[in-house]
């Protein structure tokens, strides 16, 4: 594992005010990520969807239309190996939305190779975290991302 940190153009976000969305198809991984975000990091809001399509449906839901500030997320953790979807295409769709222009988007994948991390970097992701996530390291990785650092952690 090698971390690379670059300054980000995104503003610093305090974890207790952060709004985070997890796009993850594996239920165990999704639940672990949400539990750490809520219990160890203490983010203000976190939610999850099992696919990019499910996320875009949520974005157009009555819940979000009635509370549009929900759509202004600080961080999206995106599994780039979701079945029947290409995470890089989902990323491009996310970046095309005006309300997500300043949102940090971090790629997460069980294929934590340097090649996969490089592909994510070239695509424009704000960071890369290999799975399975480390319960020990993940809170600090997320804190660094929210501080505006770009985290690249591979296996």
KAZIQUI-V482274 format. One line per field, one symbol per residue. burial: + if it has 9 or more other ideal C-beta (glycine too) atoms within 8 Angstrom, else -. A space follows every 50 residues. Layout:
burial=???
This chain:
burial=-------+-+--+-+--+++++++----++-+++++++-++-+--+-+++ ++-++++++----+---+-+++++++++++-+--+-+++++++++-+--+ --+++++++--+---++-+++-+-+++++++-+---+++-++++++-+++ ++++-
